[in-house]
Structures are given as structure tokens and as C-alpha cells.
Amino acid sequence: MFAANGVDPRAWALGLARATPAVTLVPAFGLGAVPVQTRLVLGLALGACIAPALGATASQAPLVLAMAAEALRGLPVALLASLAVYVAMTAGGLVDDLRGAKESITLPALPEQLPPVATLFALVASIAFLETGGAARVAGALAQPLALEHQTLSSAARAFASSFDLAFAIAAPLVVSSVVLETASALIARAATPAFVGPVLAPLKSLTLLGVLALVFDRVAELLVVASRAYP
């Protein structure tokens, strides 16, 4: 039946193995918010998409060893595909640190417990990844053997290291605003006579940073979309 429909079961299994890291590690694909059965179907769908590219070059090693090798080849692609969300989380976490946020939010679609702005940025990056064809880019990267040769774990590590510059660029307006607010707060606290002015200024600083975030959120969202399109 498989042969009659032009389907190579071995290539499909290898495609599933290569796609497994992506459907397991990329936050945009749902993580714990998606049932295991759904992730398996997604992996099978991606495996079916890239199976034709694996049919002619499929390893003749035992199936289990070949699947393990294909999963290792797919790991750098999964790490790069998840990078935009982690950049967004880093930028949002920096904003939360600047405003002194203590609360945190747990969502099954995110890899860990995060403060509010980091959660917002991560969700925006995940939506941008899916809306800009992130799943198709992942499938395309997984189906290109030449690309996989260059997308090694070391290149993924270099991409993660360089991503901190992008995270800081996303949070830059809030960082500048925080410096201005800190300077103004210090001047006001020094000039004011009452001792309780410090505790009053702290929440005002947080509210002001949230107001600045609301004003520049369109620009921040555009940068998150750019980051989502950059990987893999």
C-alpha cells in the first residue's frame, strides 16, 4: 500500500525523527499546552513533508540508529527555531527587572515560569513565528541536507550568543527610560524633605515604564517579528 502511493515508510520514519526535536522544543508549537498525541501528529506531518528529501539519501544503518542520527541532525534547527521566543523572553525579563516586578506567570505553552512582560513578549514572538510561516521554514530547513551540515550545534550556540544584542535592542527604549527615571527619582528624593517620598516614587516608576512600553509596543512587536523571521 505504501509503495502503491509512493510513500517510503523508512524515509517517513526518519523524517519523523528529524522533526521530533522541533515539535518538542519549539515553544511556538505548544510545548506542554499541546497533548502528546497532537505533537505526534505534527511530527508525522512534518516528517511526511521532508520524507521525499530523505528517500534517496536515507542512511542504510539499522532503523533505530538512523532515527537517532536524524534526531541529532534536527536538533540545531529546533534550537534556532526556538531562539526568537527566548530572545523575546530575555528582553521582557530585562523590562520586568527594570520595573522591579515580583509576580510571575505559569503557562503550559512556555518553558518556564516568567514575569508578566516576559510572558507577553514570548507569546507575541510565538504568534509572529507561526503567522510568518515559521512551520514552513522549519520544514524547509529540515529538508535541506546542505543546510543541516552548516546548522551544527556550535553555530546554534553562536546564534544564541549573538541574540543577546537583539534582546537588548528590543528592550532599549525601556532601558533608556529607566535611566532617565532613576536620575529624576534620585534628584527628587534628594531635594524633597519628607522621608517617605522614596516609597512613593517606586510604584510611579513602574507605572511610567509600563506607559512607555504601551507607547513603543508597536515598535517592539515589529522587532519581535523580525527576530521570528530570522530563525531558522
N, CA, C and O of each residue as an XYZ file, in Angstrom:
928
protein
N       0.834     -1.204      0.000
C       0.000      0.000      0.000
C       0.871      1.257      0.000
O       0.600      2.214     -0.725
N       1.936      1.236      0.838
C       2.842      2.387      0.859
C       3.502      2.575     -0.501
O       3.586      3.692     -1.011
N       3.974      1.459     -1.088
C       4.643      1.556     -2.384
C       3.697      2.038     -3.475
O       4.090      2.803     -4.356
N       2.437      1.582     -3.411
C       1.462      1.985     -4.419
C       1.183      3.477     -4.362
O       0.856      4.083     -5.382
N       1.307      4.076     -3.190
C       1.051      5.518     -3.029
C       2.336      6.342     -3.043
O       2.317      7.539     -2.757
N       3.443      5.699     -3.375
C       4.693      6.444     -3.473
C       5.249      6.894     -2.142
O       5.947      7.906     -2.074
N       4.950      6.156     -1.075
C       5.411      6.520      0.265
C       6.484      5.529      0.694
O       6.292      4.315      0.613
N       7.611      6.055      1.151
C       8.696      5.227      1.665
C       8.594      5.224      3.195
O       8.922      6.231      3.824
N       8.149      4.118      3.813
C       7.972      4.112      5.273
C       9.251      4.454      6.029
O       9.201      5.149      7.043
N      10.393      3.975      5.549
C      11.651      4.269      6.244
C      11.971      5.764      6.196
O      12.363      6.356      7.201
N      11.798      6.368      5.014
C      12.055      7.803      4.909
C      11.085      8.595      5.779
O      11.469      9.607      6.366
N       9.831      8.147      5.871
C       8.854      8.829      6.727
C       9.269      8.726      8.189
O       9.170      9.701      8.934
N       9.737      7.539      8.607
C      10.190      7.371      9.992
C      11.401      8.252     10.281
O      11.498      8.844     11.356
N      12.319      8.337      9.327
C      13.479      9.202      9.517
C      13.081     10.672      9.529
O      13.659     11.474     10.263
N      12.084     11.024      8.704
C      11.580     12.391      8.736
C      10.935     12.727     10.068
O      11.113     13.830     10.585
N      10.187     11.784     10.628
C       9.602     11.984     11.954
C      10.692     12.182     12.994
O      10.582     13.057     13.853
N      11.748     11.372     12.921
C      12.842     11.511     13.885
C      13.519     12.866     13.758
O      13.858     13.491     14.763
N      13.719     13.326     12.517
C      14.366     14.627     12.320
C      13.481     15.770     12.799
O      13.993     16.789     13.263
N      12.161     15.621     12.697
C      11.240     16.679     13.109
C      10.930     16.646     14.597
O      10.412     17.627     15.131
N      11.233     15.542     15.287
C      10.873     15.408     16.698
C      11.469     16.504     17.582
O      10.736     17.040     18.413
N      12.756     16.876     17.460
C      13.257     17.970     18.300
C      12.488     19.269     18.122
O      12.272     20.000     19.089
N      12.072     19.564     16.888
C      11.346     20.816     16.646
C       9.990     20.813     17.346
O       9.647     21.780     18.027
N       9.211     19.736     17.188
C       7.875     19.715     17.791
C       7.963     19.563     19.302
O       6.975     19.787     20.002
N       9.131     19.185     19.818
C       9.294     19.008     21.260
C       9.832     20.253     21.942
O       9.452     20.547     23.075
N      10.723     21.003     21.260
C      11.455     22.094     21.908
C      10.979     23.489     21.528
O      11.173     24.429     22.298
N      10.359     23.648     20.356
C       9.978     24.996     19.906
C       8.729     25.444     20.671
O       7.683     24.806     20.552
N       8.812     26.521     21.450
C       7.643     26.951     22.232
C       6.429     27.293     21.370
O       5.294     27.116     21.811
N       6.652     27.780     20.143
C       5.527     28.157     19.282
C       4.657     26.964     18.920
O       3.500     27.142     18.539
N       5.190     25.750     19.030
C       4.408     24.554     18.729
C       3.627     24.046     19.936
O       2.974     23.006     19.845
N       3.679     24.755     21.068
C       2.782     24.458     22.169
C       3.390     23.888     23.415
O       2.848     24.103     24.499
N       4.495     23.167     23.324
C       5.112     22.531     24.487
C       4.066     21.762     25.298
O       3.339     20.937     24.745
N       3.986     22.026     26.600
C       3.072     21.284     27.459
C       1.610     21.609     27.249
O       0.747     20.876     27.731
N       1.300     22.702     26.534
C      -0.103     23.049     26.288
C      -0.738     22.153     25.241
O      -1.962     22.132     25.110
N       0.065     21.414     24.498
C      -0.436     20.558     23.421
C      -0.313     19.102     23.866
O       0.752     18.707     24.342
N      -1.352     18.298     23.730
C      -1.254     16.880     24.099
C      -0.175     16.166     23.294
O       0.167     16.569     22.182
N       0.344     15.106     23.879
C       1.396     14.337     23.209
C       0.907     13.809     21.865
O       1.667     13.770     20.897
N      -0.367     13.401     21.803
C      -0.911     12.870     20.547
C      -0.877     13.927     19.446
O      -0.577     13.621     18.292
N      -1.186     15.171     19.808
C      -1.165     16.247     18.818
C       0.250     16.511     18.334
O       0.472     16.728     17.143
N       1.210     16.494     19.256
C       2.600     16.695     18.844
C       3.084     15.549     17.961
O       3.873     15.755     17.039
N       2.607     14.346     18.248
C       2.978     13.212     17.402
C       2.421     13.388     15.992
O       3.109     13.107     15.011
N       1.172     13.853     15.892
C       0.580     14.092     14.569
C       1.336     15.195     13.843
O       1.568     15.102     12.638
N       1.726     16.252     14.580
C       2.502     17.327     13.963
C       3.853     16.810     13.480
O       4.313     17.165     12.395
N       4.480     15.971     14.293
C       5.748     15.387     13.873
C       5.602     14.511     12.652
O       6.453     14.535     11.762
N       4.515     13.723     12.596
C       4.262     12.890     11.420
C       4.015     13.755     10.178
O       4.464     13.421      9.082
N       3.299     14.866     10.361
C       3.035     15.752      9.226
C       4.331     16.365      8.702
O       4.565     16.398      7.493
N       5.174     16.853      9.619
C       6.459     17.405      9.182
C       7.338     16.313      8.573
O       8.043     16.542      7.590
N       7.285     15.122      9.174
C       8.059     14.017      8.631
C       7.619     13.651      7.227
O       8.450     13.341      6.374
N       6.311     13.686      6.982
C       5.807     13.405      5.635
C       6.254     14.480      4.648
O       6.494     14.183      3.478
N       6.370     15.737      5.113
C       6.792     16.823      4.226
C       8.252     16.673      3.810
O       8.611     16.976      2.672
N       9.087     16.209      4.726
C      10.513     16.148      4.414
C      10.953     14.749      3.987
O      12.107     14.567      3.599
N      10.058     13.754      4.050
C      10.416     12.383      3.662
C      10.910     12.283      2.220
O      11.878     11.563      1.972
N      10.286     12.977      1.249
C      10.807     12.873     -0.124
C      12.263     13.300     -0.255
O      12.994     12.766     -1.090
N      12.694     14.266      0.572
C      14.083     14.709      0.513
C      15.024     13.707      1.162
O      16.232     13.757      0.934
N      14.483     12.791      1.973
C      15.310     11.820      2.664
C      15.343     10.470      1.958
O      16.195      9.634      2.259
N      14.422     10.251      1.020
C      14.312      8.935      0.402
C      15.583      8.490     -0.286
O      16.016      7.350     -0.118
N      16.187      9.383     -1.065
C      17.369      8.992     -1.836
C      18.632      8.964     -1.000
O      19.577      8.244     -1.321
N      18.655      9.756      0.090
C      19.870      9.862      0.905
C      19.721      9.189      2.251
O      20.563      9.384      3.128
N      18.667      8.399      2.442
C      18.419      7.776      3.741
C      19.552      6.831      4.109
O      20.056      6.082      3.272
N      19.940      6.881      5.370
C      21.000      6.006      5.855
C      20.531      4.556      5.836
O      19.368      4.261      6.109
N      21.459      3.656      5.509
C      21.150      2.226      5.478
C      21.493      1.543      6.793
O      21.470      0.315      6.878
N      21.812      2.329      7.821
C      22.075      1.766      9.142
C      20.787      1.220      9.731
O      19.705      1.519      9.225
N      20.883      0.418     10.800
C      19.660     -0.032     11.469
C      18.731      1.142     11.782
O      19.189      2.240     12.099
N      17.430      0.898     11.689
C      16.457      1.990     11.757
C      16.603      2.809     13.036
O      16.545      4.038     12.994
N      16.793      2.136     14.176
C      16.881      2.877     15.442
C      18.085      3.815     15.433
O      17.977      4.968     15.851
N      19.232      3.326     14.957
C      20.428      4.170     14.902
C      20.248      5.303     13.895
O      20.665      6.435     14.142
N      19.627      4.991     12.761
C      19.395      6.025     11.757
C      18.457      7.108     12.284
O      18.667      8.291     12.014
N      17.426      6.718     13.031
C      16.496      7.708     13.606
C      17.196      8.576     14.638
O      16.957      9.781     14.712
N      18.072      7.953     15.444
C      18.821      8.734     16.433
C      19.721      9.759     15.738
O      19.831     10.900     16.187
N      20.362      9.348     14.640
C      21.216     10.277     13.897
C      20.399     11.405     13.290
O      20.840     12.554     13.291
N      19.213     11.096     12.771
C      18.372     12.134     12.172
C      17.853     13.096     13.242
O      17.748     14.297     12.993
N      17.532     12.582     14.421
C      17.101     13.470     15.509
C      18.219     14.432     15.892
O      17.963     15.602     16.175
N      19.456     13.946     15.903
C      20.588     14.811     16.208
C      20.771     15.877     15.128
O      21.117     17.019     15.429
N      20.535     15.498     13.867
C      20.631     16.477     12.786
C      19.537     17.540     12.896
O      19.751     18.698     12.538
N      18.386     17.148     13.384
C      17.287     18.107     13.508
C      17.374     18.993     14.728
O      16.652     19.986     14.812
N      18.249     18.661     15.695
C      18.335     19.434     16.930
C      18.765     20.882     16.710
O      18.135     21.773     17.279
N      19.814     21.174     15.906
C      20.176     22.582     15.696
C      19.050     23.403     15.084
O      18.875     24.569     15.438
N      18.285     22.812     14.173
C      17.159     23.531     13.571
C      16.123     23.875     14.639
O      15.581     24.980     14.654
N      15.853     22.918     15.535
C      14.891     23.172     16.614
C      15.376     24.279     17.538
O      14.589     25.128     17.957
N      16.669     24.276     17.861
C      17.214     25.321     18.731
C      17.132     26.690     18.081
O      16.784     27.674     18.734
N      17.453     26.754     16.788
C      17.376     28.035     16.085
C      15.931     28.501     15.949
O      15.656     29.697     16.050
N      14.998     27.565     15.719
C      13.591     27.939     15.581
C      13.021     28.476     16.883
O      12.118     29.312     16.868
N      13.541     28.002     18.010
C      13.046     28.481     19.305
C      13.757     29.742     19.774
O      13.385     30.327     20.791
N      14.788     30.164     19.030
C      15.616     31.267     19.501
C      14.845     32.572     19.620
O      15.059     33.326     20.569
N      13.945     32.856     18.667
C      13.207     34.124     18.702
C      12.385     34.248     19.979
O      12.303     35.329     20.563
N      11.778     33.148     20.415
C      10.976     33.188     21.637
C      11.867     33.442     22.852
O      11.486     34.184     23.757
N      13.049     32.831     22.873
C      13.947     33.049     24.011
C      14.532     34.455     23.997
O      14.793     35.025     25.057
N      14.740     35.021     22.811
C      15.146     36.432     22.721
C      14.062     37.322     23.315
O      14.351     38.242     24.080
N      12.802     37.038     22.952
C      11.685     37.815     23.492
C      11.597     37.669     25.005
O      11.348     38.646     25.711
N      11.801     36.447     25.509
C      11.764     36.232     26.953
C      12.860     37.009     27.660
O      12.630     37.571     28.730
N      14.063     37.047     27.067
C      15.170     37.785     27.666
C      14.887     39.279     27.698
O      15.127     39.943     28.706
N      14.368     39.811     26.575
C      14.044     41.241     26.527
C      12.941     41.588     27.520
O      13.032     42.586     28.236
N      11.904     40.765     27.558
C      10.827     41.027     28.516
C      11.285     40.899     29.951
O      10.861     41.671     30.812
N      12.158     39.919     30.222
C      12.689     39.782     31.581
C      13.502     40.985     32.001
O      13.472     41.384     33.165
N      14.244     41.580     31.044
C      15.002     42.794     31.352
C      14.068     43.938     31.714
O      14.337     44.696     32.646
N      12.968     44.063     30.975
C      11.985     45.112     31.291
C      11.382     44.870     32.666
O      11.214     45.811     33.442
N      11.055     43.626     32.977
C      10.488     43.320     34.298
C      11.478     43.629     35.417
O      11.087     44.110     36.481
N      12.757     43.354     35.178
C      13.766     43.687     36.189
C      13.866     45.196     36.389
O      14.030     45.668     37.514
N      13.768     45.950     35.297
C      13.861     47.406     35.407
C      12.713     47.999     36.214
O      12.896     48.972     36.946
N      11.542     47.413     36.077
C      10.395     47.960     36.817
C      10.189     47.272     38.166
O       9.233     47.577     38.879
N      11.087     46.339     38.519
C      11.026     45.698     39.825
C       9.859     44.758     40.009
O       9.295     44.679     41.100
N       9.479     44.032     38.946
C       8.346     43.114     39.034
C       8.690     41.913     39.905
O       9.774     41.344     39.780
N       7.768     41.525     40.789
C       7.951     40.372     41.661
C       7.025     39.216     41.292
O       7.291     38.069     41.650
N       5.943     39.512     40.579
C       4.980     38.470     40.236
C       5.479     37.645     39.071
O       6.367     38.068     38.330
N       4.905     36.465     38.913
C       5.284     35.577     37.813
C       4.047     34.829     37.329
O       3.060     34.689     38.051
N       4.127     34.355     36.090
C       3.004     33.679     35.439
C       3.491     32.339     34.908
O       4.585     32.236     34.353
N       2.662     31.312     35.086
C       2.981     29.990     34.568
C       1.990     29.634     33.468
O       0.784     29.568     33.708
N       2.496     29.407     32.268
C       1.672     28.983     31.143
C       2.262     27.704     30.561
O       3.479     27.611     30.404
N       1.431     26.718     30.239
C       1.974     25.463     29.689
C       2.632     25.625     28.324
O       3.420     24.775     27.910
N       2.312     26.719     27.617
C       2.918     26.936     26.298
C       4.301     27.552     26.381
O       4.952     27.740     25.352
N       4.771     27.876     27.592
C       6.090     28.470     27.778
C       6.959     27.522     28.591
O       6.446     26.751     29.403
N       8.273     27.572     28.379
C       9.137     26.570     29.010
C       9.325     26.726     30.505
O       9.754     25.780     31.165
N       9.020     27.886     31.060
C       9.252     28.102     32.482
C       8.348     29.204     32.994
O       7.645     29.863     32.227
N       8.379     29.394     34.324
C       7.609     30.459     34.951
C       8.274     31.798     34.637
O       9.482     31.959     34.816
N       7.465     32.762     34.163
C       8.020     34.026     33.694
C       7.270     35.199     34.311
O       6.099     35.059     34.667
N       7.927     36.366     34.448
C       7.213     37.588     34.850
C       6.310     38.077     33.720
O       6.422     37.595     32.593
N       5.420     39.024     34.003
C       4.367     39.380     33.032
C       4.859     39.867     31.677
O       4.395     39.370     30.651
N       5.789     40.830     31.640
C       6.219     41.381     30.359
C       6.968     40.321     29.546
O       6.810     40.251     28.327
N       7.777     39.501     30.212
C       8.465     38.415     29.507
C       7.460     37.443     28.906
O       7.653     36.957     27.792
N       6.386     37.156     29.639
C       5.332     36.280     29.116
C       4.672     36.899     27.887
O       4.445     36.223     26.884
N       4.364     38.207     27.982
C       3.742     38.900     26.848
C       4.639     38.853     25.616
O       4.177     38.520     24.524
N       5.908     39.182     25.782
C       6.833     39.184     24.649
C       6.974     37.785     24.055
O       7.021     37.634     22.835
N       7.042     36.758     24.910
C       7.186     35.381     24.407
C       5.959     34.956     23.610
O       6.091     34.291     22.582
N       4.771     35.330     24.068
C       3.559     34.979     23.332
C       3.499     35.717     21.995
O       3.100     35.138     20.984
N       3.894     36.992     21.986
C       3.912     37.746     20.732
C       4.901     37.119     19.753
O       4.597     36.991     18.567
N       6.079     36.729     20.236
C       7.073     36.101     19.366
C       6.572     34.762     18.835
O       6.823     34.426     17.678
N       5.867     33.995     19.663
C       5.326     32.713     19.202
C       4.277     32.920     18.121
O       4.269     32.209     17.116
N       3.392     33.892     18.323
C       2.374     34.182     17.308
C       3.038     34.660     16.023
O       2.648     34.253     14.929
N       4.052     35.534     16.158
C       4.753     36.032     14.967
C       5.443     34.895     14.227
O       5.461     34.877     12.996
N       6.007     33.953     14.962
C       6.670     32.812     14.332
C       5.688     32.013     13.491
O       6.006     31.630     12.366
N       4.508     31.760     14.019
C       3.518     30.968     13.288
C       2.907     31.769     12.141
O       2.684     31.230     11.057
N       2.636     33.059     12.376
C       1.988     33.870     11.353
C       2.913     34.183     10.174
O       2.440     34.434      9.066
N       4.216     34.169     10.405
C       5.158     34.465      9.324
C       5.677     33.198      8.646
O       6.682     33.246      7.937
N       5.006     32.072      8.855
C       5.394     30.831      8.185
C       6.534     30.105      8.839
O       7.346     29.479      8.158
N       6.612     30.177     10.162
C       7.698     29.521     10.868
C       7.702     28.010     10.680
O       8.765     27.402     10.548
N       6.516     27.400     10.666
C       6.453     25.947     10.484
C       6.993     25.545      9.112
O       7.696     24.542      8.986
N       6.663     26.334      8.081
C       7.175     26.040      6.743
C       8.682     26.233      6.680
O       9.373     25.466      6.010
N       9.205     27.252      7.370
C      10.650     27.462      7.381
C      11.367     26.307      8.077
O      12.438     25.880      7.644
N      10.770     25.807      9.157
C      11.358     24.667      9.856
C      11.375     23.445      8.948
O      12.386     22.748      8.854
N      10.244     23.185      8.274
C      10.179     22.038      7.363
C      11.196     22.190      6.234
O      11.850     21.221      5.852
N      11.329     23.412      5.696
C      12.291     23.641      4.632
C      13.724     23.433      5.095
O      14.537     22.858      4.371
N      14.039     23.902      6.312
C      15.393     23.725      6.834
C      15.692     22.258      7.104
O      16.805     21.792      6.860
N      14.696     21.529      7.609
C      14.895     20.108      7.890
C      15.058     19.294      6.613
O      15.693     18.239      6.625
N      14.492     19.775      5.516
C      14.527     19.018      4.257
C      15.765     19.294      3.433
O      15.937     18.694      2.372
N      16.639     20.187      3.891
C      17.816     20.553      3.108
C      19.070     19.984      3.757
O      19.543     20.532      4.752
N      19.620     18.902      3.221
C      20.816     18.303      3.828
C      22.002     19.260      3.886
O      22.755     19.257      4.861
N      22.175     20.084      2.844
C      23.295     21.012      2.848
C      23.167     22.035      3.962
O      24.153     22.413      4.596
N      21.915     22.485      4.195
C      21.708     23.443      5.281
C      22.003     22.794      6.623
O      22.576     23.427      7.510
N      21.609     21.521      6.776
C      21.831     20.847      8.046
C      23.320     20.677      8.336
O      23.724     20.665      9.499
N      24.144     20.546      7.288
C      25.570     20.400      7.515
C      26.159     21.658      8.149
O      27.125     21.583      8.908
N      25.571     22.820      7.831
C      26.083     24.079      8.373
C      25.407     24.452      9.692
O      25.980     25.203     10.481
N      24.208     23.947      9.942
C      23.497     24.287     11.171
C      23.891     23.294     12.268
O      23.077     22.482     12.710
N      25.121     23.372     12.687
C      25.625     22.497     13.726
C      25.289     23.073     15.091
O      24.782     24.189     15.208
N      25.581     22.294     16.114
C      25.322     22.777     17.467
C      26.186     23.994     17.791
O      25.754     24.879     18.530
N      27.400     24.046     17.245
C      28.257     25.208     17.500
C      27.681     26.470     16.867
O      27.741     27.546     17.461
N      27.119     26.341     15.654
C      26.506     27.516     15.025
C      25.275     27.957     15.794
O      25.006     29.154     15.901
N      24.518     26.997     16.333
C      23.363     27.351     17.165
C      23.814     28.078     18.424
O      23.164     29.026     18.863
N      24.933     27.632     19.010
C      25.453     28.304     20.204
C      25.884     29.728     19.881
O      25.646     30.645     20.668
N      26.527     29.918     18.712
C      26.924     31.279     18.313
C      25.696     32.157     18.085
O      25.703     33.340     18.425
N      24.643     31.576     17.510
C      23.420     32.354     17.302
C      22.793     32.757     18.631
O      22.293     33.873     18.768
N      22.816     31.848     19.617
C      22.287     32.186     20.937
C      23.107     33.304     21.576
O      22.546     34.195     22.213
N      24.422     33.264     21.411
C      25.270     34.308     21.997
C      24.992     35.665     21.359
O      24.923     36.678     22.054
N      24.832     35.685     20.035
C      24.582     36.958     19.347
C      23.164     37.471     19.576
O      22.885     38.649     19.351
N      22.268     36.595     20.022
C      20.882     37.006     20.204
C      20.712     37.987     21.362
O      19.703     38.690     21.430
N      21.690     38.045     22.278
C      21.558     38.971     23.397
C      21.598     40.418     22.921
O      20.966     41.286     23.524
N      22.339     40.686     21.839
C      22.330     42.037     21.273
C      20.936     42.410     20.786
O      20.475     43.533     20.992
N      20.268     41.457     20.137
C      18.910     41.709     19.661
C      17.948     41.901     20.824
O      17.067     42.759     20.767
N      18.111     41.110     21.874
C      17.250     41.261     23.047
C      17.412     42.642     23.676
O      16.432     43.270     24.077
N      18.667     43.111     23.758
C      18.893     44.441     24.318
C      18.320     45.522     23.420
O      17.806     46.527     23.911
N      18.403     45.325     22.085
C      17.832     46.304     21.159
C      16.322     46.402     21.335
O      15.755     47.491     21.254
N      15.667     45.261     21.577
C      14.215     45.278     21.792
C      13.866     46.032     23.063
O      12.886     46.776     23.107
N      14.678     45.834     24.099
C      14.387     46.481     25.387
C      15.020     47.860     25.517
O      14.858     48.505     26.553
N      15.742     48.337     24.489
C      16.489     49.595     24.596
C      15.628     50.796     24.997
O      16.054     51.556     25.867
N      14.424     51.014     24.405
C      13.624     52.182     24.833
C      13.288     52.159     26.320
O      13.262     53.197     26.982
N      13.034     50.962     26.832
C      12.720     50.858     28.257
C      13.957     51.070     29.115
O      13.864     51.624     30.210
N      15.124     50.630     28.625
C      16.362     50.836     29.376
C      16.677     52.321     29.475
O      17.034     52.810     30.547
N      16.548     53.042     28.361
C      16.802     54.490     28.374
C      15.806     55.189     29.293
O      16.184     56.066     30.070
N      14.541     54.803     29.208
C      13.519     55.408     30.076
C      13.815     55.133     31.540
O      13.605     55.996     32.391
N      14.306     53.927     31.839
C      14.618     53.592     33.224
C      15.763     54.443     33.759
O      15.735     54.878     34.910
N      16.783     54.684     32.911
C      17.898     55.531     33.346
C      17.413     56.950     33.637
O      17.804     57.556     34.635
N      16.559     57.474     32.758
C      16.020     58.829     32.972
C      15.188     58.874     34.248
O      15.300     59.813     35.036
N      14.361     57.868     34.446
C      13.511     57.838     35.644
C      14.328     57.695     36.923
O      14.020     58.320     37.937
N      15.374     56.868     36.870
C      16.228     56.713     38.048
C      16.912     58.032     38.401
O      17.003     58.405     39.571
N      17.394     58.731     37.368
C      18.040     60.022     37.619
C      17.056     61.033     38.186
O      17.370     61.747     39.139
N      15.851     61.092     37.593
C      14.839     62.029     38.097
C      14.425     61.671     39.516
O      14.254     62.559     40.352
N      14.262     60.374     39.799
C      13.871     59.950     41.151
C      14.939     60.328     42.169
O      14.629     60.788     43.268
N      16.211     60.129     41.789
C      17.287     60.484     42.718
C      17.306     61.986     42.995
O      17.516     62.401     44.135
N      17.091     62.799     41.966
C      17.072     64.248     42.162
C      15.897     64.680     43.015
O      16.030     65.541     43.885
N      14.724     64.065     42.756
C      13.542     64.433     43.545
C      13.720     64.006     44.994
O      13.404     64.766     45.909
N      14.235     62.772     45.214
C      14.428     62.294     46.581
C      15.454     63.136     47.329
O      15.344     63.317     48.541
N      16.441     63.646     46.620
C      17.452     64.475     47.267
C      16.904     65.844     47.620
O      17.258     66.415     48.651
N      16.037     66.373     46.762
C      15.509     67.722     47.004
C      14.323     67.716     47.952
O      14.071     68.710     48.633
N      13.576     66.588     48.008
C      12.358     66.551     48.821
C      12.716     66.393     50.292
O      13.677     65.713     50.652
N      11.910     67.043     51.132
C      12.134     66.967     52.578
C      11.539     65.715     53.201
O      12.217     65.078     54.007
N      10.290     65.320     52.870
C       9.720     64.143     53.541
C      10.520     62.883     53.238
O      11.015     62.698     52.126
N      10.639     62.015     54.247
C      11.415     60.788     54.086
C      10.651     59.723     53.324
O      11.253     58.780     52.810
N       9.312     59.860     53.243
C       8.519     58.815     52.608
C       8.384     59.003     51.102
O       7.600     58.296     50.469
N       9.128     59.938     50.511
C       8.995     60.178     49.077
C       9.552     59.016     48.266
O       9.069     58.747     47.167
N      10.572     58.314     48.795
C      11.157     57.182     48.085
C      10.159     56.069     47.803
O      10.035     55.648     46.653
N       9.429     55.567     48.829
C       8.433     54.527     48.567
C       7.315     54.968     47.624
O       6.698     54.130     46.967
N       7.046     56.276     47.550
C       6.013     56.761     46.637
C       6.519     56.747     45.195
O       5.760     56.457     44.271
N       7.794     57.061     45.008
C       8.338     57.132     43.657
C       8.512     55.757     43.017
O       8.450     55.639     41.793
N       8.730     54.710     43.828
C       8.979     53.372     43.268
C       7.816     52.862     42.419
O       8.042     52.453     41.280
N       6.560     52.871     42.934
C       5.458     52.427     42.070
C       5.207     53.351     40.888
O       4.786     52.897     39.824
N       5.466     54.665     41.070
C       5.304     55.586     39.946
C       6.291     55.266     38.826
O       5.963     55.399     37.646
N       7.484     54.850     39.195
C       8.472     54.458     38.195
C       7.983     53.247     37.396
O       8.100     53.206     36.171
N       7.434     52.265     38.111
C       6.922     51.068     37.428
C       5.781     51.423     36.488
O       5.728     50.931     35.361
N       4.858     52.282     36.947
C       3.738     52.681     36.095
C       4.218     53.471     34.878
O       3.680     53.320     33.782
N       5.230     54.311     35.078
C       5.758     55.096     33.962
C       6.409     54.188     32.921
O       6.241     54.403     31.720
N       7.150     53.175     33.372
C       7.759     52.239     32.433
C       6.705     51.468     31.656
O       6.880     51.208     30.465
N       5.612     51.098     32.316
C       4.526     50.418     31.610
C       3.885     51.351     30.587
O       3.495     50.916     29.504
N       3.778     52.634     30.934
C       3.248     53.594     29.974
C       4.149     53.748     28.770
O       3.672     53.813     27.637
N       5.471     53.809     29.010
C       6.416     53.879     27.890
C       6.323     52.628     27.032
O       6.383     52.710     25.805
N       6.175     51.454     27.677
C       6.027     50.204     26.926
C       4.782     50.234     26.049
O       4.806     49.760     24.913
N       3.696     50.790     26.576
C       2.472     50.896     25.777
C       2.682     51.793     24.561
O       2.137     51.528     23.490
N       3.472     52.854     24.723
C       3.712     53.779     23.614
C       4.594     53.167     22.530
O       4.400     53.430     21.344
N       5.564     52.352     22.940
C       6.528     51.814     21.958
C       6.241     50.351     21.620
O       7.054     49.693     20.971
N       5.084     49.841     22.058
C       4.836     48.410     21.877
C       4.769     48.020     20.397
O       5.165     46.914     20.027
N       4.266     48.932     19.548
C       4.227     48.615     18.113
C       5.628     48.370     17.569
O       5.844     47.429     16.806
N       6.573     49.206     17.955
C       7.957     49.041     17.506
C       8.551     47.748     18.073
O       9.254     47.017     17.374
N       8.259     47.479     19.344
C       8.761     46.247     19.953
C       8.211     45.030     19.226
O       8.942     44.076     18.961
N       6.911     45.062     18.899
C       6.301     43.937     18.183
C       6.937     43.758     16.809
O       7.130     42.627     16.363
N       7.268     44.862     16.130
C       7.931     44.759     14.825
C       9.301     44.088     14.957
O       9.673     43.263     14.123
N      10.044     44.442     15.996
C      11.346     43.812     16.211
C      11.183     42.327     16.532
O      11.997     41.506     16.107
N      10.144     41.983     17.273
C       9.898     40.570     17.575
C       9.541     39.792     16.309
O       9.918     38.629     16.166
N       8.817     40.433     15.394
C       8.507     39.783     14.125
C       9.783     39.583     13.310
O       9.976     38.530     12.701
N      10.652     40.591     13.299
C      11.929     40.465     12.593
C      12.750     39.325     13.180
O      13.348     38.543     12.442
N      12.780     39.228     14.521
C      13.513     38.136     15.155
C      12.900     36.787     14.817
O      13.626     35.809     14.637
N      11.574     36.718     14.728
C      10.917     35.458     14.417
C      11.226     35.011     12.991
O      11.339     33.814     12.727
N      11.361     35.961     12.076
C      11.664     35.620     10.691
C      13.126     35.251     10.487
O      13.469     34.602      9.499
N      13.980     35.653     11.399
C      15.424     35.447     11.212
C      15.842     34.006     11.457
O      16.883     33.581     10.958
N      15.063     33.244     12.210
C      15.459     31.880     12.559
C      14.299     30.940     12.218
O      13.144     31.315     12.418
N      14.571     29.707     11.701
C      15.920     29.195     11.385
C      16.362     29.721     10.024
O      17.464     29.410      9.570
